Amino acid sequence: MKKTFQTLLARGWDTPVLLSLSLALLCLLASLWGGAGLQRTATEILIRITVVVGLYVFIGNSGLMSFGHVSFMCVGAYGAAWLAVPPEMKAYTLTGLPQWMAQESFGALASTSLGVSLAASLALLSGLVLMRLSGIAISIASFALLAIVNVVYSNWDSVTGGTSSVVGIPTTVDVWGAWAWAVFALVLAHAHGHSCWGLQLRALREDSVAARASGVNLYAVALVAFVLSGALVGLGGSLEAQFLGVVNPDAFYLSQTFLFIAMLVVGGSASLSGAVLGVVALSLLVEVLITLEQGVTLGSTVMRLPGGTQEIALGLVMVVMLVLRPDGLLGRAEWKLPRRKF
């Protein structure tokens, strides 16, 4: 047992363990003392953690910025919806689906699996092209991917319902289910980061010339991270579809892109712990601002912030962080147990 614990510490596994336990405490508090509203907020935070951890796998390890990852979330959400929606509703709203898909309604695990598989497939196909680029070119091309997916899903009426929302998705994701998937994402991201693929990718981030001279294949290691990242973001999309019970292509576009990147940057894009911290901090800030926008009664006075205040506040937070702490709240630090001799 002692040797096993030393091995876990040496490999940094205390980080995902501590993060998982902290999130479990959040779920426990929401379940025991929180009402439906608090449980809903906790579930949303956990789904966002899954998505932002997915962003961290590629952006954090490579140092390359991608604006197209929310397109994988869109694909994952619709993939889950295609299987989960009852057949009688598909007959009216999703008339272009294959027969085997249109005539059956599948469970949560099968729906989630399809969403993740489609997102990973899109990440692989697009990554074969995008990973041949570098620097700002990847950022621009990834944004083009986001725009293309949004246009396709907004106009593919027979399969996605176009700009109309797909409704009737069974809401099977609760706070503990979201926690389990968030832990899965944390473990997978940590395992990748400490594998030869993750280490080589970070070597390229730190000094690409030295890494290339050492024989690191930039294209291969970046593609692996991009596909894994896309799969985890697609997982977040699948979970959101089965949490909200409705999907719409406009929900997976610019506002979501900005929010998730802000969460990663504020927490620390090069830190797994920072990715989680950024999600929790900005999610709580957004909830407070939404409440203030709806109005708070103080005696006989109703105080209400103007609509759109949350977007302005997020922008200001991003600017302040980039000026004062460009590496984020945690920088490259991870949440670890104190090291000591055994």
Sequence and secondary structure as in RCSB ss.txt:
>XXXX:A:sequence
MKKTFQTLLARGWDTPVLLSLSLALLCLLASLWGGAGLQRTATEILIRITVVVGLYVFIGNSGLMSFGHVSFMCV
GAYGAAWLAVPPEMKAYTLTGLPQWMAQESFGALASTSLGVSLAASLALLSGLVLMRLSGIAISIASFALLAIVN
VVYSNWDSVTGGTSSVVGIPTTVDVWGAWAWAVFALVLAHAHGHSCWGLQLRALREDSVAARASGVNLYAVALVA
FVLSGALVGLGGSLEAQFLGVVNPDAFYLSQTFLFIAMLVVGGSASLSGAVLGVVALSLLVEVLITLEQGVTLGS
TVMRLPGGTQEIALGLVMVVMLVLRPDGLLGRAEWKLPRRKF
>XXXX:A:secstr
 HHHHHHHHHTTTHHHHHHHHHHHHHHHHHHHT  HHHHHHHHHHHHHHHHHHHHIIIIIHH    S THHHHHH
HHHHHHHHHS HHHHHHH TTS HHHHT    HHHHHHHHHHHHHHHHHHHHHHHTT  THHHHHHHHHHHHHHH
HHHHH HHHH TTS EE       HHHHHHHHHHHHHHHHHHHTSHHHHHHHHHHH HHHHHHTT  HHHHHHHH
HHHHHHHHHHHHHHHHHHHSEE GGGSSHHHHHHHHHHHHHH TT HHHHHHHHHHHHHHHHHHHHHHH EEETT
EEE   TTHHHHHHHHHHHHHHHH TT SSTT          
